[in-house]
Amino acid sequence: MSHPLTGNRSEPIDIEARLTDVRGRIEAAAQRYDRDPATIQLVAISKTKPAALVEAALAAGQHDFGENYLQDALAKIEALAERDIAWHFVGDIQSNKTRDIAAHFAWAHAVDRFKIARRLSEQRPEGADPLNVCIQVNIDAEASKSGLAPNEVAELADRLTELPGIRLRGLMALPSYAEDLDAQRRPFAALRELRDEINARGHTLDTLSMGMSADLEAAIAEGATHVRIGTAIFGPRDS
């Protein structure tokens, strides 16, 4: 007999229905803002959630999953090693995490130091495709947030082109919470404009990793290519 999936909580979670709802929101926002939905990648943020919920999302057609906590992620990566999954590391990266991130992930969304990027490049396994990376930008200048100030991004972008084991794909941001759509759009617009400024220097950044469950429409309006959705798919974060 099958049992409802609950994560670490008591209430059942219909992952397929939740994914259908999120995909519908992405499609509707893409249509509203004249975007091709095929250019918007859904990254399901499975941090703190068990492998069984990742398997349920896989069965519903989800391919890309994001993790913040390395040890929790490595256990799931091992449990699902035979499955076709693109793993995204979306949390802060310390030096003692780089080897495992370089070995097991396809993307790292929160690079904000050359030292970390260099270690990721050096530790990427021989024969593997370069690790896709985004530079994390503290777009709101929040003291509690990681990431570079916007005026520091160009220098790091230039330096990352020296590293063969990684491929700089774009920028990532986690703006302050706002309820109003216009207020949500402003930091995403600033990140898009910064991406365009970096590209004017000769780069070819194609990725804007921005937007979560509460503000994905605003992010799509401003050009998001990767939306990082956790709560709307898996329910509230487990402790």
Backbone bond lengths (Angstrom), bond angles and torsions (degrees), N, CA, C in turn:
res aa  C-N    CA-C-N  psi(-1)  N-CA   C-N-CA  omega(-1)  CA-C   N-CA-C  phi
1 M - - - 1.469 - - 1.519 109.25 -
2 S 1.338 116.40 134.76 1.456 119.48 177.50 1.516 110.14 -81.94
3 H 1.317 115.77 155.35 1.456 121.50 -179.58 1.521 108.24 -126.15
4 P 1.336 118.00 149.38 1.466 119.59 178.58 1.511 110.41 -64.73
5 L 1.333 115.68 143.08 1.452 120.75 177.05 1.520 109.29 -78.62
6 T 1.322 115.64 134.97 1.457 119.13 -175.59 1.515 113.40 -126.08
7 G 1.319 119.16 -2.04 1.452 118.98 -171.56 1.513 108.77 62.33
8 N 1.326 118.20 -133.35 1.460 122.12 176.09 1.523 111.33 -102.70
9 R 1.318 116.58 13.55 1.461 121.25 -177.92 1.521 109.18 -116.66
10 S 1.316 116.87 171.03 1.459 120.54 -173.32 1.516 113.27 -85.07
11 E 1.334 118.96 -26.71 1.455 120.47 -175.46 1.529 110.72 -78.49
12 P 1.331 117.40 139.66 1.467 119.83 178.36 1.518 111.74 -67.98
13 I 1.323 116.16 149.86 1.458 122.36 -179.16 1.516 108.03 -124.08
14 D 1.327 116.42 119.78 1.466 121.38 176.25 1.524 107.58 -91.62
15 I 1.324 115.81 90.64 1.461 121.13 -174.49 1.525 110.87 -62.36
16 E 1.312 117.90 -42.31 1.459 119.94 -178.06 1.524 110.85 -61.64
17 A 1.325 117.53 -43.08 1.464 120.76 179.21 1.521 111.10 -65.83
18 R 1.321 116.63 -40.27 1.461 120.06 179.73 1.532 110.89 -65.87
19 L 1.325 116.84 -41.42 1.466 119.53 177.23 1.524 111.10 -64.54
20 T 1.320 116.62 -39.86 1.462 120.05 177.84 1.516 110.37 -60.16
21 D 1.338 116.62 -41.51 1.469 120.78 179.19 1.527 111.32 -64.65
22 V 1.330 117.13 -45.07 1.465 120.37 -179.34 1.522 110.53 -64.99
23 R 1.315 116.79 -43.21 1.469 119.40 178.13 1.526 110.72 -62.23
24 G 1.328 115.86 -36.11 1.462 119.06 176.56 1.522 111.77 -64.22
25 R 1.324 117.03 -39.94 1.466 120.46 176.53 1.517 110.93 -63.03
26 I 1.330 116.77 -41.60 1.469 120.29 179.13 1.521 110.30 -63.72
27 E 1.317 117.14 -45.43 1.469 121.39 179.41 1.522 110.59 -61.08
28 A 1.334 116.62 -45.33 1.464 120.13 -177.80 1.526 110.98 -64.88
29 A 1.335 117.08 -41.68 1.465 119.90 179.05 1.517 110.63 -66.81
30 A 1.319 116.86 -40.37 1.462 120.21 178.26 1.521 110.78 -60.45
31 Q 1.313 116.33 -43.42 1.463 120.01 178.92 1.524 110.91 -65.06
32 R 1.324 116.55 -41.88 1.468 120.73 -177.64 1.520 111.46 -63.96
33 Y 1.331 116.76 -37.02 1.461 120.27 -173.90 1.526 112.51 -108.24
34 D 1.327 115.78 22.07 1.465 122.08 173.49 1.522 111.55 56.50
35 R 1.324 115.72 46.08 1.463 122.38 176.55 1.526 109.68 -110.34
36 D 1.311 116.69 150.84 1.456 121.78 171.39 1.521 107.64 -83.65
37 P 1.336 119.28 116.29 1.471 119.22 -177.63 1.518 113.44 -60.52
38 A 1.314 117.60 -21.96 1.462 120.56 178.59 1.529 112.06 -67.07
39 T 1.340 116.93 -16.68 1.468 120.58 179.26 1.525 112.19 -90.98
40 I 1.332 117.78 5.00 1.464 122.28 -177.08 1.522 108.54 -116.88
41 Q 1.325 116.63 112.42 1.460 122.23 -177.38 1.523 110.19 -93.58
42 L 1.327 116.01 126.61 1.458 121.26 175.18 1.524 109.21 -86.88
43 V 1.336 116.65 118.87 1.462 122.47 173.52 1.526 106.88 -105.43
44 A 1.317 116.38 113.64 1.467 121.63 -178.99 1.527 108.59 -82.37
45 I 1.328 116.81 116.60 1.466 121.22 -175.69 1.531 108.45 -86.05
46 S 1.324 114.44 104.65 1.463 121.91 -172.17 1.522 112.87 -101.01
47 K 1.327 118.01 15.57 1.466 120.96 -179.17 1.524 110.51 -57.12
48 T 1.311 116.40 138.67 1.473 127.56 -179.24 1.519 112.90 69.99
49 K 1.321 119.20 -1.41 1.460 121.63 -177.72 1.529 110.40 -98.57
50 P 1.331 117.70 148.63 1.461 120.22 -176.76 1.523 112.56 -74.81
51 A 1.321 115.01 162.33 1.462 120.98 -179.81 1.523 111.73 -59.47
52 A 1.340 117.13 -29.47 1.466 119.74 -179.85 1.518 111.80 -61.31
53 L 1.330 117.66 -35.54 1.461 119.71 178.62 1.525 110.68 -73.64
54 V 1.328 117.42 -34.56 1.460 119.98 173.98 1.530 109.60 -62.65
55 E 1.336 116.80 -42.11 1.465 120.37 178.07 1.525 111.12 -61.87
56 A 1.321 117.04 -38.55 1.463 120.06 178.29 1.529 110.82 -64.60
57 A 1.320 116.48 -39.90 1.461 119.95 177.62 1.528 110.79 -67.81
58 L 1.330 116.78 -38.45 1.466 120.15 174.99 1.520 111.01 -58.32
59 A 1.325 115.69 -44.31 1.463 120.14 -179.73 1.523 111.58 -63.12
60 A 1.331 116.06 -25.15 1.467 121.14 178.43 1.525 111.92 -91.86
61 G 1.337 117.50 9.82 1.451 121.05 172.86 1.514 116.30 96.85
62 Q 1.340 118.41 5.68 1.460 120.63 179.64 1.526 110.09 -81.59
63 H 1.340 117.22 140.03 1.463 121.48 -174.66 1.518 113.08 -120.25
64 D 1.329 117.92 -32.01 1.461 122.60 -174.81 1.522 109.83 -106.16
65 F 1.340 115.45 129.50 1.460 121.43 -177.60 1.523 109.62 -131.13
66 G 1.333 115.81 140.89 1.448 121.62 -178.15 1.509 112.06 -113.60
67 E 1.332 116.31 141.37 1.458 123.03 -178.79 1.521 109.92 -133.21
68 N 1.345 115.54 143.45 1.463 122.43 177.11 1.516 113.11 -103.73
69 Y 1.324 116.77 -31.47 1.456 121.87 -170.77 1.523 108.72 -108.69
70 L 1.327 116.35 115.09 1.457 120.87 -166.79 1.518 112.83 -63.44
71 Q 1.319 118.94 -48.83 1.464 119.59 -176.18 1.519 111.60 -63.36
72 D 1.324 116.66 -41.15 1.467 120.82 176.05 1.522 110.01 -61.66
73 A 1.326 116.15 -41.41 1.464 120.23 -179.73 1.518 111.71 -65.64
74 L 1.332 117.48 -43.17 1.464 120.19 -176.90 1.520 111.60 -62.37
75 A 1.336 117.25 -35.85 1.464 119.79 177.19 1.524 110.77 -63.56
76 K 1.330 117.02 -40.86 1.472 119.88 178.47 1.520 111.39 -70.33
77 I 1.328 116.55 -40.15 1.462 120.06 178.97 1.529 110.21 -60.15
78 E 1.329 116.52 -41.10 1.471 119.78 177.88 1.520 111.20 -67.00
79 A 1.339 116.89 -43.57 1.465 120.35 -178.50 1.526 112.17 -64.56
80 L 1.332 116.61 -28.36 1.466 121.48 -175.48 1.523 111.39 -113.39
81 A 1.328 115.84 27.83 1.464 120.69 -172.79 1.519 113.38 -60.71
82 E 1.322 117.70 -26.93 1.466 120.43 -177.90 1.524 112.65 -87.68
83 R 1.312 117.09 -3.05 1.458 120.57 -176.36 1.530 110.27 -94.03
84 D 1.331 115.42 153.18 1.468 121.42 179.94 1.527 109.12 -85.19
85 I 1.319 115.97 95.83 1.465 122.10 -176.24 1.524 108.92 -132.84
86 A 1.319 116.51 137.15 1.463 121.78 168.39 1.526 106.74 -100.16
87 W 1.329 116.06 114.63 1.465 121.49 -178.43 1.529 110.40 -93.89
88 H 1.335 115.42 132.52 1.461 123.11 179.39 1.526 107.98 -114.48
89 F 1.326 117.85 125.44 1.459 119.65 172.30 1.518 107.47 -92.05
90 V 1.339 116.34 118.76 1.457 120.40 -172.56 1.526 112.71 -114.62
91 G 1.341 117.60 2.10 1.455 120.60 -179.92 1.519 112.71 -93.83
92 D 1.332 114.53 177.40 1.456 120.53 175.68 1.528 109.54 -61.21
93 I 1.319 116.99 146.44 1.460 121.73 -175.93 1.527 109.56 -116.65
94 Q 1.328 116.02 115.66 1.455 121.66 172.77 1.527 109.23 -96.78
95 S 1.321 115.98 162.88 1.456 120.54 -176.41 1.522 113.00 -58.89
96 N 1.329 117.55 -34.57 1.459 119.56 -177.56 1.528 112.80 -76.60
97 K 1.325 117.47 -1.52 1.462 121.15 178.09 1.529 112.89 -103.32
98 T 1.319 117.37 -12.04 1.465 118.22 -167.35 1.521 113.25 -65.76
99 R 1.333 118.32 -36.63 1.459 119.42 -176.42 1.532 111.12 -62.66
100 D 1.327 116.43 -46.42 1.466 119.30 -179.20 1.526 111.48 -69.63
101 I 1.321 117.59 -36.24 1.465 119.34 177.55 1.523 109.58 -65.52
102 A 1.327 117.01 -44.22 1.463 120.23 179.56 1.524 111.67 -62.40
103 A 1.324 116.83 -32.30 1.461 120.55 -175.59 1.526 113.51 -82.64
104 H 1.334 117.79 -30.05 1.466 119.58 -166.28 1.524 115.52 -119.04
105 F 1.312 118.08 -8.12 1.462 119.73 -174.61 1.520 110.83 -114.95
106 A 1.329 114.80 153.59 1.465 121.45 174.93 1.520 111.63 -92.22
107 W 1.336 116.20 -25.95 1.467 122.11 -176.79 1.525 110.08 -135.63
108 A 1.329 116.03 147.16 1.466 123.51 167.24 1.522 106.71 -129.12
109 H 1.332 116.91 115.50 1.466 121.45 -170.25 1.522 114.17 -93.25
110 A 1.332 118.29 -7.15 1.468 118.53 -168.41 1.522 112.22 -128.58
111 V 1.311 117.90 46.44 1.467 121.74 176.95 1.523 108.87 -81.30
112 D 1.326 117.00 127.31 1.465 119.48 179.44 1.527 113.24 -138.44
113 R 1.342 116.92 11.81 1.464 121.55 178.32 1.521 109.59 -143.48
114 F 1.327 116.14 141.85 1.455 119.79 178.29 1.523 110.89 -63.93
115 K 1.331 117.63 -37.71 1.461 120.73 179.38 1.524 111.29 -55.92
116 I 1.324 116.61 -44.48 1.465 120.62 -179.72 1.525 110.14 -67.13
117 A 1.319 116.96 -43.61 1.463 120.19 179.11 1.518 111.38 -61.30
118 R 1.325 116.86 -41.52 1.465 120.75 179.63 1.525 111.03 -63.04
119 R 1.325 116.78 -42.68 1.467 119.80 178.53 1.534 110.85 -64.48
120 L 1.310 117.46 -42.20 1.463 120.24 177.48 1.527 110.69 -59.93
121 S 1.321 116.31 -41.46 1.456 120.68 179.66 1.525 111.08 -65.20
122 E 1.329 116.30 -47.84 1.462 120.79 -177.65 1.520 112.01 -66.07
123 Q 1.327 117.39 -31.01 1.456 120.98 -174.36 1.531 113.17 -97.15
124 R 1.321 117.50 0.42 1.466 119.62 175.32 1.531 108.43 -65.22
125 P 1.330 118.97 128.92 1.463 120.38 -176.06 1.524 112.69 -58.46
126 E 1.304 115.96 142.36 1.459 121.82 178.09 1.523 109.66 -60.33
127 G 1.309 116.12 133.57 1.450 121.58 -179.94 1.517 114.54 91.09
128 A 1.327 117.67 -14.47 1.465 120.90 178.13 1.519 110.16 -78.82
129 D 1.320 116.05 151.86 1.459 119.51 171.95 1.529 109.11 -61.41
130 P 1.331 118.05 152.24 1.471 119.18 175.84 1.529 111.19 -55.44
131 L 1.315 115.44 145.49 1.458 121.30 176.55 1.523 108.91 -72.23
132 N 1.323 117.33 126.19 1.462 121.35 176.19 1.522 109.32 -74.20
133 V 1.325 117.47 128.33 1.455 120.16 -178.90 1.526 111.02 -129.80
134 C 1.335 113.65 150.69 1.458 122.22 170.62 1.524 108.36 -120.30
135 I 1.308 115.85 146.64 1.461 121.17 173.41 1.529 107.98 -86.23
136 Q 1.338 115.91 127.27 1.456 119.32 177.48 1.522 109.75 -81.69
137 V 1.323 115.50 130.37 1.460 122.57 -177.66 1.530 108.52 -115.13
138 N 1.312 116.46 128.65 1.466 121.23 174.18 1.522 106.99 -84.75
139 I 1.312 115.14 79.59 1.459 121.53 -167.45 1.524 112.52 -68.56
140 D 1.354 117.32 -23.03 1.466 121.42 -179.96 1.523 113.26 -102.38
141 A 1.340 117.40 3.86 1.465 121.80 -178.28 1.528 111.61 54.59
142 E 1.336 116.25 43.50 1.457 121.17 178.01 1.521 110.13 -83.65
143 A 1.316 116.64 129.83 1.458 120.72 -178.37 1.525 111.99 -62.97
144 S 1.325 117.22 -28.77 1.464 121.05 -176.58 1.523 113.33 -85.55
145 K 1.321 117.44 -5.29 1.463 121.10 -175.76 1.522 111.36 -103.27
146 S 1.339 114.92 146.42 1.457 120.81 172.37 1.522 109.35 -79.66
147 G 1.313 115.08 172.72 1.459 119.70 176.94 1.515 112.66 113.53
148 L 1.332 114.41 160.42 1.457 121.52 179.88 1.522 111.46 -83.25
149 A 1.321 116.09 151.46 1.456 120.28 167.30 1.525 108.23 -66.24
150 P 1.329 118.58 147.78 1.463 120.07 -178.36 1.523 114.27 -51.66
151 N 1.336 117.44 -36.38 1.465 118.86 -177.40 1.529 113.66 -77.08
152 E 1.331 117.68 -1.35 1.459 121.94 177.35 1.525 112.72 -101.22
153 V 1.331 116.78 -8.30 1.465 120.34 -170.12 1.523 112.37 -72.10
154 A 1.311 117.86 -41.11 1.465 120.68 -174.95 1.519 111.56 -59.39
155 E 1.329 116.57 -42.60 1.469 119.53 -178.73 1.525 110.75 -62.53
156 L 1.337 117.00 -44.43 1.459 118.80 179.34 1.527 110.86 -66.12
157 A 1.324 117.28 -40.90 1.467 119.97 178.30 1.519 110.97 -57.47
158 D 1.325 116.87 -42.94 1.462 120.25 178.89 1.530 111.12 -61.36
159 R 1.320 116.95 -41.33 1.461 120.59 -177.26 1.523 112.38 -71.25
160 L 1.315 117.29 -31.18 1.471 119.76 -177.25 1.520 112.26 -67.88
161 T 1.324 117.20 -20.92 1.464 118.99 178.87 1.523 111.69 -67.38
162 E 1.335 117.45 -13.54 1.464 121.57 179.26 1.525 112.48 -77.85
163 L 1.315 118.40 -13.15 1.467 122.40 -167.27 1.528 111.10 -101.57
164 P 1.331 118.13 116.47 1.465 120.22 -173.34 1.522 114.98 -76.74
165 G 1.337 118.10 -21.95 1.453 119.71 -175.39 1.511 114.91 -85.66
166 I 1.327 116.78 -3.98 1.461 120.73 178.04 1.521 109.45 -128.44
167 R 1.324 114.87 161.43 1.457 121.29 174.74 1.516 108.18 -129.89
168 L 1.317 116.52 115.71 1.462 120.41 178.03 1.512 109.22 -71.23
169 R 1.337 115.63 117.76 1.459 120.62 -176.89 1.525 113.62 -104.39
170 G 1.339 117.25 -30.89 1.461 116.42 -176.87 1.507 112.91 174.83
171 L 1.335 114.99 -152.45 1.455 123.57 -174.67 1.523 110.00 -123.01
172 M 1.328 115.06 150.30 1.465 121.71 176.55 1.519 109.29 -129.80
173 A 1.328 116.46 145.34 1.465 120.41 175.11 1.511 110.30 -147.34
174 L 1.327 113.92 154.19 1.463 122.76 176.13 1.529 106.92 -129.32
175 P 1.341 117.20 83.50 1.468 119.74 -174.75 1.523 113.09 -68.09
176 S 1.320 114.91 167.34 1.459 121.18 174.08 1.520 110.31 -61.54
177 Y 1.329 115.70 151.52 1.459 120.64 178.76 1.523 110.17 -67.25
178 A 1.313 115.37 137.80 1.471 121.41 174.33 1.520 107.67 -147.33
179 E 1.322 117.51 143.84 1.462 120.79 -179.88 1.518 111.98 -90.36
180 D 1.315 117.84 -34.78 1.460 122.49 -175.88 1.524 110.48 -75.25
181 L 1.321 116.72 133.96 1.461 120.99 -177.05 1.518 111.84 -58.67
182 D 1.326 117.95 -44.01 1.467 119.64 -179.92 1.515 111.26 -62.75
183 A 1.333 116.78 -40.57 1.462 120.31 178.34 1.528 110.61 -66.01
184 Q 1.320 117.30 -36.29 1.461 120.57 176.41 1.524 111.54 -65.26
185 R 1.316 116.39 -37.56 1.460 119.94 -174.89 1.526 113.24 -70.86
186 R 1.338 117.97 -30.16 1.464 119.83 -171.93 1.533 113.41 -58.43
187 P 1.352 120.39 -50.58 1.469 117.71 179.59 1.525 112.72 -67.29
188 F 1.317 117.82 -31.67 1.466 119.53 176.80 1.529 110.74 -67.20
189 A 1.319 116.60 -38.20 1.466 119.99 175.94 1.523 110.32 -63.84
190 A 1.336 116.65 -39.09 1.462 120.14 179.06 1.521 110.95 -64.12
191 L 1.336 117.32 -38.51 1.465 120.10 178.48 1.526 110.56 -67.21
192 R 1.328 116.79 -40.96 1.472 120.30 177.78 1.525 110.33 -61.98
193 E 1.319 117.22 -44.21 1.469 120.43 179.54 1.521 110.93 -64.18
194 L 1.336 117.24 -37.07 1.465 120.16 176.97 1.527 110.16 -65.30
195 R 1.325 117.41 -41.96 1.465 120.61 176.15 1.524 110.86 -57.12
196 D 1.329 116.07 -43.28 1.466 120.02 -179.81 1.529 110.99 -65.42
197 E 1.332 116.86 -37.67 1.469 120.22 177.19 1.530 111.02 -64.09
198 I 1.325 116.53 -41.18 1.468 120.42 178.89 1.525 109.72 -64.30
199 N 1.319 116.96 -41.99 1.463 120.02 179.50 1.521 111.94 -65.83
200 A 1.311 117.12 -30.52 1.461 120.06 177.53 1.523 112.00 -66.37
201 R 1.339 116.46 -16.04 1.458 121.23 176.42 1.531 111.73 -86.52
202 G 1.329 117.42 1.17 1.454 120.82 178.32 1.512 115.01 111.48
203 H 1.321 118.17 0.58 1.459 121.42 176.98 1.535 109.87 -82.72
204 T 1.329 115.58 168.74 1.468 120.95 179.17 1.529 109.73 -130.83
205 L 1.324 116.03 50.55 1.460 120.35 -178.97 1.528 110.03 -66.23
206 D 1.338 115.31 131.37 1.468 119.85 -177.08 1.525 112.79 -120.79
207 T 1.335 117.46 7.32 1.460 120.65 -171.27 1.524 111.49 -126.53
208 L 1.336 115.03 132.83 1.457 122.79 168.13 1.525 106.56 -124.89
209 S 1.317 116.16 104.91 1.461 122.32 179.88 1.523 107.46 -91.92
210 M 1.323 115.82 100.01 1.465 119.61 -174.49 1.516 109.16 -162.17
211 G 1.316 115.34 147.21 1.456 121.21 -179.70 1.511 111.37 104.90
212 M 1.360 115.37 130.93 1.460 121.92 177.97 1.534 107.99 -130.19
213 S 1.325 116.06 -164.62 1.466 119.58 -171.75 1.523 112.85 -56.28
214 A 1.336 117.24 -39.71 1.461 120.59 -172.73 1.517 113.98 -84.96
215 D 1.344 118.23 -15.25 1.465 118.96 -172.34 1.527 113.26 -139.45
216 L 1.330 116.83 22.72 1.465 117.93 -175.82 1.520 112.45 -63.13
217 E 1.349 118.12 -31.96 1.461 120.04 179.05 1.519 111.73 -63.49
218 A 1.337 116.63 -43.01 1.466 120.46 178.73 1.522 110.65 -64.11
219 A 1.329 116.25 -39.05 1.464 120.01 179.59 1.525 110.84 -65.29
220 I 1.313 116.46 -43.13 1.471 120.29 178.92 1.523 110.40 -64.12
221 A 1.322 116.64 -37.90 1.461 120.07 178.00 1.521 111.53 -58.59
222 E 1.335 116.83 -31.29 1.463 121.20 -176.07 1.526 113.15 -102.61
223 G 1.335 117.49 12.19 1.458 119.53 170.45 1.506 117.24 104.30
224 A 1.327 119.23 15.26 1.462 120.55 179.17 1.522 110.78 -54.90
225 T 1.328 115.94 136.98 1.465 121.16 173.23 1.523 111.16 -106.52
226 H 1.336 117.81 -21.92 1.459 123.17 177.40 1.522 107.85 -133.11
227 V 1.322 117.16 118.38 1.459 121.16 174.27 1.530 107.66 -106.74
228 R 1.331 116.02 133.56 1.455 123.05 -172.31 1.530 108.50 -105.22
229 I 1.325 116.71 100.97 1.460 121.51 -169.34 1.522 110.30 -115.42
230 G 1.336 116.01 119.32 1.462 121.37 178.51 1.505 112.93 -113.36
231 T 1.343 116.32 -67.40 1.462 121.45 -172.59 1.525 112.46 -57.77
232 A 1.321 118.22 -42.57 1.459 120.99 -176.94 1.535 112.67 -66.34
233 I 1.336 117.43 -18.68 1.460 121.40 178.08 1.520 111.08 -100.36
234 F 1.329 117.24 -50.10 1.458 121.48 -169.98 1.523 113.99 -104.62
235 G 1.331 118.06 -3.21 1.451 120.06 -175.99 1.522 111.21 86.74
236 P 1.328 117.58 -179.06 1.464 120.64 -177.30 1.512 111.66 -58.69
237 R 1.338 114.73 151.96 1.456 120.97 -179.78 1.522 110.69 -62.30
238 D 1.334 116.32 137.82 1.470 121.07 174.25 1.513 109.32 -87.10
239 S 1.317 116.87 147.11 1.455 121.33 178.79 1.510 110.26 -80.54
